[in-house]
Amino acid sequence: MEFNLGLEKFEPALPLRKATKRDKIKLILKEIIILIAFLLLILIQFIILGYLLNKYS
């Protein structure tokens, strides 16, 4: 954000463009990939925990 003396208000440094449908789809896909990765991490932890419990019990 930069202060514009002429208008006496803050404006974005770069002009903002409208988000296209393609941008929204990319964002949704990134969120889905992050969610899947997070769930896989949790699943891997349970698999390792189950293996260790069976090995040492």
QUIQUI-V856562 format. One record per helix or strand of 2 or more residues. SS is the DSSP state (a for helix, b for strand). FROM is the first residue (numbers start at 1). LEN is the number of residues. If there is no record, write none. Layout:
BEGIN
<<SS & FROM & LEN> <SS & FROM & LEN>>
END
This chain:
BEGIN
<<b & 2 & 3> <b & 9 & 3> <a & 21 & 36>>
END
